[in-house]
C-alpha cells in the first residue's frame, strides 16, 4: 500500500465538490493507493511531464508517484478541460 499525500490545493478542491463527486473521487484515490497499477483504474503517464493522471468521469486527478518510497502525491483535482493547462 502506498502512502497518500494530498496537497493543499487538491484538498481544497475536493472539499468544494458535491458529496457524490467527492465520494467517487476519494474511492478511486483509495483504490489507487492500494494498487497504483490496477487495470480497473484509467491511468496514464502524462507526456512531457513527470506526473500521472487518473480519470474519474469528467474529473482528472494529477499525481506523482514514488515507487521506492511508496508515496503517491496528489497534486491537482480538476475538471477535464482545466486539468492540462
C-alpha positions as CSV (number, residue, x, y, z in Angstrom):
1,X,0.0,0.0,0.0
2,X,1.2,3.5,-0.9
3,X,1.0,6.4,1.5
4,X,-1.1,9.3,0.2
5,X,-0.1,12.9,0.4
6,X,-2.7,15.4,-0.8
7,X,-1.5,18.9,-1.5
8,X,-3.5,21.9,-0.1
9,X,-4.9,22.9,-3.5
10,X,-6.2,19.4,-4.2
11,X,-7.7,19.1,-0.7
12,X,-9.4,22.4,-1.1
13,X,-10.9,21.4,-4.4
14,X,-12.0,18.1,-3.0
15,X,-13.9,19.8,-0.2
16,X,-15.7,22.1,-2.5
17,X,-17.1,19.3,-4.7
18,X,-20.6,17.8,-4.3
19,X,-20.8,14.8,-2.0
20,X,-21.5,12.5,-4.9
21,X,-18.3,13.6,-6.8
22,X,-16.3,13.7,-3.6
23,X,-17.2,10.2,-2.7
24,X,-16.4,8.9,-6.2
25,X,-13.1,10.6,-6.3
26,X,-12.0,9.5,-2.8
27,X,-12.9,5.9,-3.6
28,X,-10.7,5.9,-6.7
29,X,-7.9,7.6,-4.9
30,X,-8.0,5.0,-2.1
31,X,-8.1,2.3,-4.8
32,X,-5.0,3.9,-6.3
33,X,-3.2,3.8,-3.0
34,X,-3.8,0.1,-2.7
35,X,-2.7,-0.8,-6.3
36,X,-1.4,2.1,-8.5
37,X,-1.0,-0.4,-11.4
38,X,-4.6,-1.7,-11.2
39,X,-6.3,-2.4,-14.5
40,X,-9.6,-1.1,-13.1
41,X,-8.3,2.4,-13.0
42,X,-8.0,4.7,-16.0
43,X,-4.4,5.8,-15.5
44,X,-1.9,7.3,-18.0
45,X,1.6,8.8,-17.7
46,X,1.4,12.4,-18.9
47,X,3.7,13.2,-21.8
48,X,6.3,15.8,-21.3
49,X,5.7,15.9,-17.5
50,X,6.7,13.8,-14.5
51,X,3.0,13.3,-13.5
52,X,0.4,10.7,-14.0
53,X,-3.3,11.3,-14.4
54,X,-6.3,9.4,-13.1
55,X,-9.5,9.8,-15.0
56,X,-12.8,9.7,-13.0
57,X,-15.6,10.7,-15.3
58,X,-15.2,14.4,-16.1
59,X,-12.6,14.8,-13.3
60,X,-8.9,14.4,-13.5
61,X,-6.6,13.7,-10.6
62,X,-3.0,14.7,-11.4
63,X,-0.5,12.9,-9.2
64,X,3.2,11.9,-8.8
65,X,4.3,8.6,-7.5
66,X,7.5,7.4,-6.0
67,X,7.7,3.6,-6.1
68,X,10.9,3.4,-4.0
69,X,9.3,5.2,-1.0
70,X,5.8,4.0,-1.9
71,X,4.3,7.6,-1.9
72,X,1.5,9.0,-4.1
73,X,1.3,12.8,-4.1
74,X,-2.0,14.2,-5.3
75,X,-1.1,17.5,-7.0
76,X,-4.4,18.7,-8.5
77,X,-8.0,17.7,-8.9
78,X,-9.6,19.5,-11.8
79,X,-12.4,19.2,-14.4
80,X,-11.3,17.6,-17.6
81,X,-11.0,20.9,-19.6
82,X,-8.8,22.6,-17.0
83,X,-6.6,19.7,-15.9
84,X,-4.0,20.1,-18.6
85,X,-3.5,23.8,-18.6
